[in-house]
């Protein structure tokens, strides 16, 4: 239940694709300080920039 409390406490959260493990994309969830979205966005930007994952992940497989 603990992982679902952040929104009710006013804690901003976001998920980003960050790295690849053997070709499979992995995601990271970040939870920020209450009402401090700006710091959360800055941290996410650093992670995205350093991850090397430059293209959006397409959840639909193309034949």
Buried (B, 14 or more C-beta within 10 A) or exposed (E): EEEEEBEEEEBBEBEBBBBEEEEEBEEBEBBBEEEEEEEBBEBBEEBBEEBEBEEEEEEEEEE
